[in-house]
Amino acid sequence: MRKHSDAIEAYLRDEEVRLRRLAHALTRSREDAEDLLQETVVRLGQAWDRIDDRGPGPYATTTMVRLSQRTSMRTLRRRHLMVAQAGDPTSSPDAAMRTHDHTESLALREAVRALPPRQRAVIALRYLCDQSVEDTAATLEISTGTVKSQTSKALRTLEARLAYLQADGGSAADRLTTEGQR
């Protein structure tokens, strides 16, 4: 068992930053990202003996994305129920944060967080994890055509939400849409 612990620890030393960034990109808060990372590590440890020749990276990435999608669906259902019971959704702290004037990187981060879960996952895998269309499709268990269409929709949405950045010289929005051309 110690042999596996050493291997898991070595993997996490090498990949923790990437996994942490992916978790943060998939969730809407630092706390949720930490929870997602922790649950992913637990599941990685439980499945270590069953991980195939590709290594733990694809397993950890796939597990994290799937956990995030399940959590997002539960959160959306809960939020819908809370809004129906409580009334005005614009009075939430999240809505106030979205309307607050942010720096360019915060605006981009918020725009990505506002994407639907599948589009957010595709963007995170393609641009944060630098996965190919084929690898992203395999991770999410969807077709390459769906990856391409979800990427295109997400980039159009981000471009529209960040149009004011382009008027100011572009930068973040331009970088993201330029990378989308590969």
N, C-alpha and C positions, 0 to 999 in steps of 0.2 A: 504493500500500500504506500509506503514511503517513496518508492520509485515514482509512482503516479503523482504524489504531492510535489515532488521536486520538478517533474515535467510540467505540471500545471503552473507552478510558481514561475518557472522559467518562461513559459508562454506568456503569462500575464505581465511579467517584467518587460517583455518585448512589445506587447500589444496593448497594454493598458491605456496608453494615450489615444490610440486609434479607437478602441472600444468606447472610451469615455466620450470622445468627440461624436461618435456615431450615436451613442445613447442620448447625448444632449441635442443632437440634430433631430432625433426621432420624437423627443418629448417636448413638453412645454415649460419645464422647470428644472432647475438644478436638482431638487429633491427627487423628482420623478426619474431623472437620468441616473442618479445614484441607485435608486431602487431597481431600475431596469438592469443596470450593470451588475448589481449584486445577484439578482435572480438569474441572469445569464451565466455568471460564474458558477453558481450552485448547480445549474443544469449541465454546464460543461463538465464539472467534476463528476456528476452522476453518470454521464455518458462517455467518459474518457476512454473506457475499454472498447466502446463500440464505434469510435471515430474512425473513419475510413482513411485511405492513403493520402487524401488531399490535406490532411492535417486538421488541427483544431480551428483554424481561422474561418473557413467557410461554415463550419458548424456553429461557431460562436456568433457570426454575423447573421446567419439564418435564424438562429434561436432568438437573438435580440430583436430582429425585425418582426418576427411573428409575435413575440410577447408584446411588443409595442403596439402592433395592430389590434391584438385582442384587448389590450388596456384602453386604447383609443376608442374602440367601439363601446366598451363598458362606460367610459367617461362620457361619451356623447349621449348614451341612453340616460345616464344619471343626470347630466346637465339639462337634457330635454325635460325630464321629469321635474327637476328643481325649478326650471323656468316656468313650466306650466303651473306649478304650485306657488311660486314666489312672485311672479309678475315680470317686471322690467329687467331684461338681460343687460341693458346698457349700464346699469349701476354697478356691475361687477368690477373688481380690481383689474382683471384681465383687459376689459374694454377700455378702462382708463389708461392702462399701459400702452395699448395699441394706438391711442390717440395722442399720446405724449410725444413731443418732438425728440427724436433720437438721432444719434450719430449715424453715419452711413452703415457701419457694420451692424449696429443694433436694428436699423430699419430692415436690412436684408434678413437678419436672423428672424425678426418678427414676421416678415413676409413669408419666409419658408415655413415657420411654425403654423401659419394660418392656412397652409395648403391642406387639402384632404389627406388622410393618412397614407393612402397608396402613393399619391404624388410625392408626398414628403419622403416616403421610404425610397422611391425611385431616385429622387434628387440626392438624398443622402448617400445611397449606394454608388450612384454614378459619379458624383463629384467629390464627396467627402472620402469615400473609400476607393475612388478611382477604379470602379469595376466596369467591365465592358457591358455592352447590351446583353450579351449571352450570359455572362455571370450573374447579372442583375436578374434576368429572367429565371435562371435556375434557383437563385436564392429566394425569390418571391413566388416561385412555382407558377409563373405566368408566361405567355408567349413573348417572343422578342418584339413582335408587332405591338403588343400592349405596352411593353417597356418604352418603345419609341413614341407611341401616342401619349402615354402618361408624361413622359419627359417633355414632349412638345407642349402639352396643355399646361404643365407646371411652369415652364419657361415663359410662356405667353402671359400667364397669370402674374408671375413675378415681375416681368417687364412692365406690365400695366400698373402694378402696385408701386413700382419704383421709378415711374416715369420722371418724377422730379429729379432723380439722380442723373438721368441722362441729360436733362437741361443744364445741369451743373457740371458737365464734363463726363458723365457716365460712370466710370470706374466699376463699382461692384456689379451693377446690373449688366454692364457691357462685358465684364469678365465672365459672368455666369452664362450669358447667351452666346458668347464667343466659344466657350468651352463646349456648349451644347452642339456645336457644329461638327465635332469630331465623329 
